[in-house]
Amino acid sequence: MSWIFPCTGRLRGEDSQWRMGELDEGAPEEDKTVATIGLLEVALTSGKWYYEIEILEGCNDLQPGWARRGWEKLQPGQPGQYGCGEDPLSYAACDGGFYLHDCEECGGDSKALCWSVGDTVGFMLDLDGREIRFSVNGECDEFVFRSISVDSAYYPAMSNQAGVVDINFGGSRALKFIPEGYTPIAEEQMKQMRAEIETLDTQLHRGAERHEATLRHEATLLEIKAKYEAATAASEASMKIIEDRLDDLDMGPFINNPDPSGALYVLGLLDKLDEAARGAGDAAAPSHQGASGSTGWRHASVEDYGRAMRSALEELAESDRDERLRCRGEAGKLIDELTRLRQEHDKRTADFHLESDLEVEKLKRRR
């Protein structure tokens, strides 16, 4: 049961006992609190339902019965309408031997419904027949609320000012006087509880699925990052090897001096000397193939030496040219490979960020 208005008295859920009046002992009758409770956990829209209460101690202004959904919202805002049966949305039996609906007393011409300590009062709700009946110790009263509205759901409700009642909805405790064809309120409670449990199970299952999906996305992100880092490390190692090989080529001598051995320079001097000798009219001036005359810096005794020196210098110059071309060719290949690796690294980085962003977006949607 839930408090509707005001929250006072002592409602013992473990044994379903409701004790009222302890806080008002000694107060004038008109100042004592009337409290109202209702089983808001259920919403009855069809079928035939029953519950009962046992009077354990003498009660004052006890008004048990039924209320329609929305009644609980009327209580705090309308002073004076705190009792069950005192508005259009509730029906009550009163311990004065009459019934109450919309503040109007009913049943005056029927057999009076009265109870005392030790009696069990029963409450029957027939939504299919649109009737409300009451009983005391299994004996139904002649009065019946007929043609009740079924526009909204019903639930058990009651008001009390003083005394102790034991509320029994059935279920784990047997009902003493349940009529044939009626269902204990506890079954609807169990139905509602099962529905709530199923809802919770579904939510937990979905939560577990979301958690598992989150773990999978996080694992995927870690895997993407690990692959990226491993590939990047391998690529950087390869680029470092190429950069070291470029450093080892030492192209500096060829860039700063196209004639590192000096062979071309010496050959040029020899050509100038030969040209000078021919200009002086020496018909026997040596040719570029190594012939030697008797004038200029050469003498007949060194003709063969001069020829051999020119040949060696030409070979040295050719070797310089070949080495320069080889170094340039190898440097070009290394530079091309380095450029390719850097392009692959840039593409890998872009793909990594794109794939990571997609996984993060999936993770956000899951959450």
Rosetta blueprint (number, residue, H / E / L):
1 M L
2 S E
3 W E
4 I E
5 F E
6 P L
7 C L
8 T L
9 G L
10 R E
11 L E
12 R E
13 G L
14 E L
15 D L
16 S L
17 Q E
18 W E
19 R E
20 M E
21 G L
22 E H
23 L H
24 D H
25 E L
26 G L
27 A L
28 P L
29 E H
30 E H
31 D H
32 K L
33 T L
34 V L
35 A E
36 T E
37 I E
38 G E
39 L L
40 L L
41 E L
42 V L
43 A L
44 L E
45 T L
46 S L
47 G L
48 K E
49 W E
50 Y E
51 Y E
52 E E
53 I E
54 E E
55 I E
56 L E
57 E E
58 G E
59 C E
60 N E
61 D L
62 L L
63 Q E
64 P E
65 G E
66 W E
67 A E
68 R E
69 R L
70 G L
71 W H
72 E H
73 K H
74 L H
75 Q L
76 P L
77 G L
78 Q L
79 P L
80 G L
81 Q L
82 Y L
83 G L
84 C L
85 G L
86 E L
87 D L
88 P L
89 L L
90 S E
91 Y E
92 A E
93 A E
94 C E
95 D L
96 G L
97 G L
98 F E
99 Y E
100 L E
101 H E
102 D L
103 C L
104 E E
105 E E
106 C E
107 G L
108 G L
109 D L
110 S L
111 K L
112 A L
113 L L
114 C L
115 W L
116 S L
117 V L
118 G L
119 D L
120 T E
121 V E
122 G E
123 F E
124 M E
125 L E
126 D E
127 L L
128 D L
129 G L
130 R L
131 E E
132 I E
133 R E
134 F E
135 S E
136 V E
137 N L
138 G L
139 E E
140 C E
141 D L
142 E L
143 F L
144 V L
145 F E
146 R E
147 S L
148 I L
149 S L
150 V L
151 D L
152 S L
153 A L
154 Y E
155 Y E
156 P E
157 A E
158 M E
159 S E
160 N E
161 Q L
162 A E
163 G E
164 V E
165 V E
166 D E
167 I E
168 N E
169 F L
170 G L
171 G L
172 S L
173 R L
174 A L
175 L L
176 K L
177 F L
178 I L
179 P L
180 E L
181 G L
182 Y L
183 T E
184 P E
185 I H
186 A H
187 E H
188 E H
189 Q H
190 M H
191 K H
192 Q H
193 M H
194 R H
195 A H
196 E H
197 I H
198 E H
199 T H
200 L H
201 D H
202 T H
203 Q H
204 L H
205 H H
206 R H
207 G H
208 A H
209 E H
210 R H
211 H H
212 E H
213 A H
214 T H
215 L H
216 R H
217 H H
218 E H
219 A H
220 T H
221 L H
222 L H
223 E H
224 I H
225 K H
226 A H
227 K H
228 Y H
229 E H
230 A H
231 A H
232 T H
233 A H
234 A H
235 S H
236 E H
237 A H
238 S H
239 M H
240 K H
241 I H
242 I H
243 E H
244 D H
245 R H
246 L H
247 D H
248 D H
249 L H
250 D L
251 M L
252 G H
253 P H
254 F H
255 I H
256 N H
257 N L
258 P L
259 D L
260 P L
261 S L
262 G L
263 A H
264 L H
265 Y H
266 V H
267 L H
268 G H
269 L H
270 L H
271 D H
272 K H
273 L H
274 D H
275 E H
276 A H
277 A H
278 R H
279 G H
280 A L
281 G L
282 D L
283 A L
284 A L
285 A L
286 P L
287 S L
288 H L
289 Q L
290 G L
291 A L
292 S L
293 G L
294 S L
295 T L
296 G L
297 W L
298 R L
299 H L
300 A H
301 S H
302 V H
303 E H
304 D H
305 Y H
306 G H
307 R H
308 A H
309 M H
310 R H
311 S H
312 A H
313 L H
314 E H
315 E H
316 L H
317 A H
318 E H
319 S H
320 D H
321 R H
322 D H
323 E H
324 R H
325 L H
326 R H
327 C H
328 R H
329 G H
330 E H
331 A H
332 G H
333 K H
334 L H
335 I H
336 D H
337 E H
338 L H
339 T H
340 R H
341 L H
342 R H
343 Q H
344 E H
345 H H
346 D H
347 K H
348 R H
349 T H
350 A H
351 D H
352 F H
353 H H
354 L H
355 E H
356 S H
357 D H
358 L H
359 E H
360 V H
361 E H
362 K H
363 L H
364 K H
365 R H
366 R H
367 R L
